[in-house]
């Protein structure tokens, strides 16, 4: 029989060993993003990591994995839920809960200011997302605003200003992207679901003739050499949530938690200040490259928004559920 004192000593040593292992694991966090190395988004992710290190005196490290190195963003979303990946800076996977479609809902935001207000912590959309993904074991920290969305094509698009044109073109929507499937079909396109990681090859080989769901900047980062036409629909505000596995977050010290939250909010605020100018710079870069860039004036954008709200929203409102849809319509002044 082991002597009681020796037994207690062994138990204490075992407990200390487990604690040390847990602490060591917590000292380095893995963050996945689909932003390409060297892009503004990847640099922002690295700035987040640098801020966390600065705020914790180098005791907490965030390692960045850009360019979907850890998998397609829909796969990474599940990996963060499972705790295999600690953090991500990417879109929210709307397929996991229909209410999350609010982050992609076409023409839910009218301009940069309304997007910022709704997506900041405490804002209407942020809090809806917080409630939903909190149930999934995720903690949202902030939103990195990537800009206003549009559609890119490796081919010419005829009659891009017409809302009633019949385009003989198949446009990629993301898996689970019901909202934009209905939107693009309403605007005269065919659609097909393709994972982002497979999109370049799909457009290059003609599996699809275009893509919706990203911004001009993201298109330049990923598809610059095959993009011939860009249509700045302003259909949605691209929002990459910075979120973390809740158990991992809860397991950190309060000081570490504060550092992570403050770092996320800081890069989010910096981006919201810069995003409109960044969008325009990307459009100009496209023009300089010879890409046909189609933009709409205020009246044309209002017509697009009215079309979407009158004809598309009734078909996709079930994606949100009654309560969330009512909150959205109230936010945009429809009730």
Sine and cosine of phi, psi and omega as CSV:
sin_phi,cos_phi,sin_psi,cos_psi,sin_omega,cos_omega
0.00,0.00,0.71,-0.70,-0.01,-1.00
-0.96,0.27,0.71,-0.70,0.03,-1.00
-0.87,0.50,0.62,-0.78,-0.09,-1.00
-0.83,0.56,-0.69,0.72,-0.04,-1.00
-0.90,0.44,-0.66,0.75,0.01,-1.00
-0.91,0.42,-0.67,0.74,0.00,-1.00
-0.86,0.51,-0.71,0.70,0.00,-1.00
-0.90,0.44,-0.61,0.80,0.02,-1.00
-0.90,0.43,-0.69,0.73,0.02,-1.00
-0.89,0.45,-0.66,0.75,0.01,-1.00
-0.90,0.44,-0.67,0.74,0.00,-1.00
-0.90,0.44,-0.65,0.76,0.01,-1.00
-0.91,0.42,-0.65,0.76,0.01,-1.00
-0.91,0.42,-0.69,0.73,0.01,-1.00
-0.89,0.46,-0.67,0.75,0.02,-1.00
-0.90,0.45,-0.65,0.76,0.02,-1.00
-0.88,0.48,-0.70,0.71,0.03,-1.00
-0.88,0.47,-0.69,0.72,-0.01,-1.00
-0.89,0.45,-0.66,0.75,0.00,-1.00
-0.90,0.43,-0.65,0.76,0.04,-1.00
-0.89,0.46,-0.71,0.70,0.00,-1.00
-0.88,0.48,-0.67,0.74,0.00,-1.00
-0.90,0.43,-0.67,0.74,-0.01,-1.00
-0.88,0.47,-0.64,0.76,0.00,-1.00
-0.92,0.39,-0.59,0.80,-0.04,-1.00
-0.96,0.28,-0.35,0.94,-0.07,-1.00
-0.94,0.34,-0.36,0.93,0.05,-1.00
-0.80,-0.60,0.88,-0.47,-0.01,-1.00
-0.95,-0.32,0.61,-0.79,0.02,-1.00
-0.98,-0.18,0.79,-0.62,0.02,-1.00
-0.88,-0.48,0.82,-0.57,0.03,-1.00
-0.98,-0.21,0.63,-0.78,0.15,-0.99
-0.56,-0.83,0.53,-0.85,0.06,-1.00
-0.99,0.11,-0.07,1.00,0.04,-1.00
-0.89,0.45,0.66,-0.75,-0.05,-1.00
-0.97,0.24,0.52,-0.85,0.03,-1.00
-0.81,0.59,0.71,-0.70,0.01,-1.00
1.00,0.04,-0.21,0.98,0.00,-1.00
-0.97,0.26,0.26,-0.97,0.04,-1.00
-0.85,0.52,-0.65,0.76,-0.01,-1.00
-0.91,0.42,-0.68,0.73,0.02,-1.00
-0.92,0.40,-0.60,0.80,0.05,-1.00
-0.92,0.40,-0.60,0.80,0.05,-1.00
-0.91,0.41,-0.64,0.77,0.05,-1.00
-0.88,0.48,-0.65,0.76,0.03,-1.00
-0.92,0.38,-0.59,0.81,0.06,-1.00
-0.89,0.45,-0.64,0.77,0.09,-1.00
-0.84,0.55,-0.73,0.68,0.01,-1.00
-0.88,0.48,-0.66,0.75,0.00,-1.00
-0.91,0.40,-0.63,0.78,0.02,-1.00
-0.91,0.41,-0.66,0.75,0.04,-1.00
-0.87,0.49,-0.71,0.71,0.02,-1.00
-0.88,0.47,-0.67,0.74,0.00,-1.00
-0.90,0.45,-0.69,0.72,-0.06,-1.00
-0.96,0.29,-0.30,0.95,0.00,-1.00
-0.92,-0.38,0.28,0.96,0.01,-1.00
0.83,0.56,0.55,0.83,0.05,-1.00
0.99,0.16,0.08,1.00,-0.05,-1.00
-0.98,0.17,-0.39,0.92,0.01,-1.00
-0.88,-0.48,0.81,-0.59,-0.05,-1.00
-0.92,-0.40,0.69,-0.73,0.12,-0.99
-0.91,-0.42,0.87,-0.49,0.02,-1.00
-0.99,-0.12,0.80,-0.60,-0.08,-1.00
-1.00,-0.08,0.72,-0.69,0.08,-1.00
-0.88,-0.48,1.00,-0.04,-0.04,-1.00
-0.99,0.10,0.09,-1.00,0.13,-0.99
0.90,0.43,0.51,0.86,0.02,-1.00
0.84,0.55,0.58,0.82,-0.02,-1.00
-0.89,0.46,-0.48,0.88,-0.04,-1.00
-1.00,-0.10,0.10,0.99,0.03,-1.00
0.79,-0.61,0.20,-0.98,0.08,-1.00
-0.85,0.52,0.49,-0.87,-0.13,-0.99
-0.87,0.48,-0.50,0.87,0.05,-1.00
-0.93,0.36,-0.56,0.83,0.07,-1.00
-0.94,0.33,-0.66,0.75,-0.01,-1.00
-0.89,0.46,-0.59,0.80,0.03,-1.00
-0.82,0.57,-0.72,0.69,0.03,-1.00
-0.92,0.39,-0.57,0.82,0.00,-1.00
-0.91,0.41,-0.58,0.82,0.05,-1.00
-0.94,0.34,-0.64,0.77,0.07,-1.00
-0.85,0.53,-0.66,0.75,-0.03,-1.00
-0.98,0.21,-0.23,0.97,-0.02,-1.00
1.00,0.07,0.10,1.00,0.04,-1.00
-0.94,0.34,-0.62,0.79,0.14,-0.99
-0.92,-0.40,0.65,-0.76,-0.11,-0.99
-0.99,0.16,-0.72,0.69,-0.08,-1.00
-0.69,-0.73,0.33,-0.95,0.12,-0.99
-0.55,-0.84,0.49,-0.87,0.16,-0.99
-0.83,-0.56,0.99,-0.15,-0.16,-0.99
-0.18,-0.98,0.10,-0.99,0.10,-0.99
-0.90,0.43,0.38,-0.93,0.08,-1.00
-0.99,0.12,0.67,-0.74,0.01,-1.00
-0.97,0.24,0.98,-0.19,-0.09,-1.00
-0.92,0.38,-0.33,0.94,-0.02,-1.00
-0.92,0.39,-0.31,0.95,-0.05,-1.00
-0.98,0.21,-0.39,0.92,0.02,-1.00
-0.29,-0.96,0.80,-0.60,-0.12,-0.99
-0.88,0.48,-0.44,0.90,0.00,-1.00
-0.91,0.42,-0.41,0.91,-0.03,-1.00
-0.95,0.32,-0.19,0.98,0.07,-1.00
-0.89,0.46,-0.22,0.98,0.03,-1.00
-0.88,0.47,-0.45,0.89,0.01,-1.00
-0.95,0.31,-0.30,0.95,-0.02,-1.00
-0.90,-0.43,-0.11,0.99,-0.17,-0.98
-0.81,0.59,0.83,-0.56,-0.10,-1.00
-0.89,0.46,0.77,-0.64,0.03,-1.00
0.88,0.48,0.54,0.84,0.12,-0.99
-0.96,0.27,-0.47,0.88,0.03,-1.00
-0.93,-0.37,0.66,-0.75,-0.05,-1.00
-1.00,-0.06,-0.41,0.91,0.01,-1.00
-0.30,-0.95,-0.03,-1.00,-0.05,-1.00
-0.90,0.44,-0.62,0.79,-0.05,-1.00
-0.92,0.40,-0.68,0.73,-0.01,-1.00
-0.93,0.36,-0.54,0.84,0.06,-1.00
-0.91,0.42,-0.69,0.72,-0.02,-1.00
-0.89,0.45,-0.70,0.72,-0.01,-1.00
-0.88,0.48,-0.68,0.74,-0.07,-1.00
-0.97,0.24,-0.46,0.89,-0.13,-0.99
-0.99,-0.16,-0.19,0.98,0.08,-1.00
-0.94,0.33,0.48,-0.88,0.10,-1.00
-0.78,0.63,0.77,-0.64,-0.10,-1.00
0.99,-0.12,-0.30,0.95,0.03,-1.00
-0.97,0.25,0.28,-0.96,-0.12,-0.99
-0.86,0.50,-0.76,0.66,-0.04,-1.00
-0.94,0.33,-0.66,0.75,0.00,-1.00
-0.85,0.52,-0.68,0.73,-0.06,-1.00
-0.94,0.33,-0.56,0.83,0.10,-1.00
-0.89,0.46,-0.72,0.69,0.03,-1.00
-0.89,0.45,-0.66,0.76,0.02,-1.00
-0.84,0.54,-0.70,0.71,0.00,-1.00
-0.91,0.42,-0.66,0.75,-0.09,-1.00
-0.95,0.32,-0.79,0.61,-0.09,-1.00
-0.98,0.22,-0.31,0.95,0.13,-0.99
-0.88,0.47,-0.58,0.81,0.05,-1.00
-0.93,0.38,-0.37,0.93,-0.02,-1.00
-1.00,-0.04,-0.03,1.00,-0.01,-1.00
1.00,-0.03,0.43,0.90,0.00,-1.00
-0.86,-0.52,0.55,-0.84,0.04,-1.00
-0.89,-0.47,0.93,-0.37,0.05,-1.00
-0.97,0.24,0.63,-0.77,-0.05,-1.00
-0.94,-0.33,-0.67,0.75,-0.02,-1.00
-0.14,-0.99,0.04,-1.00,0.01,-1.00
-0.83,-0.56,0.82,-0.57,0.09,-1.00
-1.00,-0.02,0.96,-0.29,-0.04,-1.00
-0.97,0.25,0.92,-0.40,-0.08,-1.00
-1.00,-0.07,-0.08,1.00,0.08,-1.00
0.90,-0.44,0.06,-1.00,0.00,-1.00
-0.98,0.19,0.64,-0.77,-0.10,-0.99
-1.00,0.07,0.24,-0.97,0.05,-1.00
-0.29,-0.96,-0.27,-0.96,-0.04,-1.00
-0.77,-0.64,0.69,-0.72,0.00,-1.00
-0.89,-0.45,0.58,-0.82,-0.07,-1.00
-0.68,-0.74,0.62,-0.78,0.12,-0.99
-1.00,0.09,0.17,0.99,-0.04,-1.00
-0.70,-0.71,0.13,-0.99,0.09,-1.00
-0.97,0.26,0.58,-0.82,0.06,-1.00
-0.90,-0.44,0.89,-0.45,0.00,-1.00
-0.99,0.13,0.55,-0.83,0.04,-1.00
0.78,0.63,0.79,0.61,-0.06,-1.00
-0.93,0.37,-0.35,0.94,-0.03,-1.00
-1.00,0.06,-0.25,0.97,-0.05,-1.00
-0.98,0.19,0.76,-0.64,0.05,-1.00
-0.99,0.15,-0.17,0.99,-0.07,-1.00
-0.88,-0.47,0.23,0.97,0.01,-1.00
-0.93,0.36,0.48,-0.88,0.09,-1.00
-0.95,-0.32,0.99,-0.15,-0.06,-1.00
-1.00,0.06,0.77,-0.64,0.05,-1.00
-1.00,0.05,0.85,0.53,-0.08,-1.00
-0.68,-0.73,0.63,-0.77,0.04,-1.00
-0.97,-0.24,0.85,-0.53,-0.07,-1.00
-0.96,-0.29,0.72,-0.70,0.05,-1.00
-0.96,0.29,0.73,-0.68,0.27,-0.96
-0.88,-0.47,0.39,-0.92,-0.04,-1.00
-0.96,0.27,0.44,-0.90,0.06,-1.00
-0.83,0.56,0.80,-0.60,-0.07,-1.00
1.00,0.04,0.02,1.00,-0.07,-1.00
-0.99,0.11,0.85,0.52,-0.06,-1.00
-0.88,0.48,-0.61,0.79,-0.06,-1.00
-0.85,0.53,-0.73,0.68,-0.05,-1.00
-0.99,0.12,-0.33,0.94,0.16,-0.99
-0.87,0.49,-0.75,0.66,0.01,-1.00
-0.92,0.39,-0.66,0.75,0.00,-1.00
-0.86,0.51,-0.78,0.63,-0.09,-1.00
-0.93,0.36,-0.58,0.82,0.07,-1.00
-0.92,0.38,-0.55,0.83,0.08,-1.00
-0.90,0.43,-0.52,0.85,0.01,-1.00
-1.00,0.01,0.16,0.99,0.15,-0.99
0.99,-0.12,0.24,0.97,0.01,-1.00
-0.97,-0.25,0.32,-0.95,0.26,-0.97
-1.00,-0.04,0.33,-0.94,-0.03,-1.00
-0.71,-0.71,0.37,-0.93,0.09,-1.00
-0.46,-0.89,0.64,-0.77,0.01,-1.00
-1.00,0.09,0.80,-0.60,0.02,-1.00
-0.65,-0.76,0.76,-0.65,0.07,-1.00
-0.88,0.48,0.54,-0.84,-0.04,-1.00
-0.85,0.53,-0.64,0.77,-0.05,-1.00
-0.90,0.44,-0.35,0.94,-0.02,-1.00
-0.97,-0.25,0.04,1.00,-0.18,-0.98
-0.94,0.35,-0.65,0.76,-0.02,-1.00
-0.84,0.54,-0.78,0.63,-0.01,-1.00
-0.89,0.45,-0.63,0.78,-0.01,-1.00
-0.89,0.46,-0.64,0.77,0.04,-1.00
-0.97,0.26,-0.62,0.78,-0.02,-1.00
-0.90,0.44,-0.58,0.82,-0.06,-1.00
-0.99,-0.11,-0.04,1.00,0.06,-1.00
1.00,0.08,0.19,0.98,0.08,-1.00
-0.88,0.47,-0.64,0.77,0.16,-0.99
-0.77,-0.64,0.37,-0.93,-0.06,-1.00
-0.97,-0.25,0.04,1.00,-0.02,-1.00
0.01,-1.00,0.00,-1.00,-0.05,-1.00
-0.53,-0.85,0.55,-0.83,0.07,-1.00
-0.76,-0.65,0.47,-0.88,0.07,-1.00
0.89,-0.46,0.06,1.00,0.03,-1.00
-0.73,-0.69,-0.07,-1.00,0.00,-1.00
-0.95,-0.30,0.11,-0.99,0.07,-1.00
-0.88,0.47,-0.64,0.77,-0.01,-1.00
-0.90,0.44,-0.71,0.70,0.01,-1.00
-0.90,0.43,-0.59,0.81,0.04,-1.00
-0.90,0.43,-0.67,0.74,0.05,-1.00
-0.89,0.45,-0.59,0.81,-0.02,-1.00
-0.94,0.34,-0.50,0.86,-0.15,-0.99
-0.89,-0.45,-0.47,0.88,-0.15,-0.99
-0.71,-0.70,0.41,0.91,-0.11,-0.99
-0.84,0.54,-0.66,0.76,-0.12,-0.99
-0.97,0.24,-0.22,0.98,-0.01,-1.00
-0.89,-0.46,0.05,1.00,-0.01,-1.00
-1.00,-0.01,0.84,-0.55,0.01,-1.00
-0.94,-0.34,-0.46,0.89,-0.01,-1.00
-0.70,-0.72,0.70,-0.71,0.10,-1.00
-0.80,-0.60,0.79,-0.61,0.02,-1.00
-0.92,-0.39,0.91,-0.42,-0.06,-1.00
-1.00,0.08,0.98,0.20,-0.07,-1.00
-0.94,0.34,-0.36,0.93,-0.15,-0.99
0.80,0.60,0.61,0.79,-0.10,-0.99
-0.95,0.30,-0.47,0.88,0.02,-1.00
-0.41,-0.91,0.25,-0.97,0.11,-0.99
-0.98,-0.22,0.91,-0.42,-0.05,-1.00
-0.92,0.40,0.87,-0.49,-0.07,-1.00
-0.79,-0.62,0.92,-0.39,0.07,-1.00
-1.00,-0.07,0.93,-0.37,0.05,-1.00
-0.97,0.23,0.65,-0.76,0.19,-0.98
-0.99,-0.12,0.92,-0.39,-0.07,-1.00
-0.67,-0.74,0.31,-0.95,-0.15,-0.99
-0.66,-0.75,0.48,-0.88,0.13,-0.99
-0.87,0.50,0.80,-0.59,-0.12,-0.99
-0.90,0.43,-0.63,0.78,0.01,-1.00
-0.91,0.42,-0.65,0.76,0.03,-1.00
-0.90,0.44,-0.68,0.73,0.00,-1.00
-0.90,0.44,-0.70,0.71,-0.02,-1.00
-0.91,0.42,-0.45,0.89,-0.01,-1.00
-0.98,0.20,-0.13,0.99,0.03,-1.00
-1.00,0.07,0.36,-0.93,0.06,-1.00
-0.92,0.39,0.39,-0.92,0.05,-1.00
-0.83,0.56,-0.57,0.82,0.01,-1.00
-0.91,0.41,-0.67,0.74,0.04,-1.00
-0.91,0.41,-0.67,0.74,0.01,-1.00
-0.86,0.50,-0.71,0.71,0.01,-1.00
-0.89,0.46,-0.67,0.74,0.00,-1.00
-0.88,0.48,-0.68,0.73,-0.01,-1.00
-0.92,0.40,-0.71,0.70,0.01,-1.00
-0.88,0.47,-0.74,0.68,-0.04,-1.00
-0.90,0.44,-0.63,0.78,0.01,-1.00
-0.91,0.42,-0.67,0.75,0.00,-1.00
-0.90,0.43,-0.72,0.69,0.00,-1.00
-0.90,0.44,-0.59,0.81,-0.03,-1.00
-0.91,0.42,-0.73,0.68,-0.01,-1.00
-0.95,0.33,-0.48,0.88,0.06,-1.00
-0.91,0.41,-0.71,0.70,0.02,-1.00
-0.89,0.45,-0.66,0.75,0.02,-1.00
-0.89,0.46,-0.64,0.76,-0.03,-1.00
-0.95,0.32,-0.65,0.76,0.02,-1.00
-0.87,0.49,-0.52,0.85,0.03,-1.00
-0.95,0.32,-0.51,0.86,-0.13,-0.99
-0.98,-0.21,-0.20,0.98,-0.27,-0.96
-0.93,0.37,-0.61,0.79,-0.04,-1.00
-0.90,0.44,-0.70,0.71,0.03,-1.00
-0.91,0.42,-0.57,0.82,0.02,-1.00
-0.91,0.41,-0.65,0.76,0.06,-1.00
-0.86,0.51,-0.75,0.67,-0.03,-1.00
-0.90,0.43,-0.61,0.79,0.04,-1.00
-0.89,0.45,-0.62,0.79,0.01,-1.00
-0.93,0.37,-0.64,0.77,0.05,-1.00
-0.89,0.45,-0.65,0.76,0.01,-1.00
-0.92,0.39,-0.60,0.80,0.05,-1.00
-0.89,0.46,-0.64,0.77,0.06,-1.00
-0.87,0.48,-0.72,0.70,0.01,-1.00
-0.86,0.51,-0.69,0.73,-0.01,-1.00
-0.89,0.46,-0.46,0.89,0.01,-1.00
-0.99,0.11,-0.13,0.99,-0.01,-1.00
1.00,-0.10,0.13,0.99,0.05,-1.00
-0.96,0.27,0.68,-0.73,0.12,-0.99
-0.97,0.25,0.91,-0.42,-0.04,-1.00
-0.96,-0.29,0.85,-0.52,-0.01,-1.00
-0.96,-0.28,0.86,-0.51,0.06,-1.00
-0.85,-0.53,0.28,-0.96,-0.05,-1.00
-0.84,-0.54,0.61,-0.80,0.08,-1.00
-0.98,0.19,0.03,-1.00,-0.10,-1.00
-0.86,0.52,-0.69,0.72,-0.02,-1.00
-0.90,0.44,-0.64,0.77,0.00,-1.00
-0.92,0.39,-0.63,0.78,0.04,-1.00
-0.92,0.40,-0.62,0.79,0.05,-1.00
-0.90,0.44,-0.59,0.80,0.05,-1.00
-0.92,0.39,-0.65,0.76,0.06,-1.00
-0.88,0.47,-0.71,0.71,0.01,-1.00
-0.89,0.46,-0.68,0.73,0.02,-1.00
-0.90,0.44,-0.65,0.76,0.03,-1.00
-0.87,0.49,-0.73,0.69,-0.03,-1.00
-0.90,0.44,-0.68,0.73,-0.06,-1.00
-0.95,0.33,-0.54,0.84,-0.03,-1.00
-0.99,0.13,-0.62,0.78,-0.13,-0.99
-0.94,-0.33,-0.50,0.87,-0.07,-1.00
-1.00,-0.06,-0.72,0.69,-0.06,-1.00
-0.82,0.57,-0.67,0.74,0.02,-1.00
-0.86,0.50,-0.46,0.89,-0.02,-1.00
-1.00,0.10,-0.35,0.94,-0.10,-0.99
-0.88,-0.47,0.08,1.00,-0.06,-1.00
-0.89,0.45,-0.47,0.88,0.03,-1.00
-0.91,0.43,-0.32,0.95,0.07,-1.00
-0.89,0.46,-0.45,0.89,-0.03,-1.00
-0.99,-0.12,-0.52,0.85,-0.18,-0.98
1.00,0.00,0.39,-0.92,-0.14,-0.99
-0.86,0.51,-0.72,0.69,-0.09,-1.00
-0.91,0.42,-0.72,0.70,-0.02,-1.00
-0.94,0.35,-0.63,0.78,0.02,-1.00
-0.90,0.43,-0.64,0.77,0.03,-1.00
-0.90,0.44,-0.64,0.77,0.03,-1.00
-0.90,0.45,-0.63,0.78,0.01,-1.00
-0.92,0.40,-0.74,0.67,-0.02,-1.00
-0.89,0.45,-0.55,0.83,0.06,-1.00
-0.93,0.37,-0.64,0.77,-0.03,-1.00
-0.90,0.43,-0.54,0.84,-0.01,-1.00
-0.99,-0.12,0.12,0.99,0.11,-0.99
0.99,0.16,0.43,0.90,0.01,-1.00
-1.00,-0.06,-0.12,0.99,0.09,-1.00
-0.46,-0.89,0.00,0.00,0.00,0.00
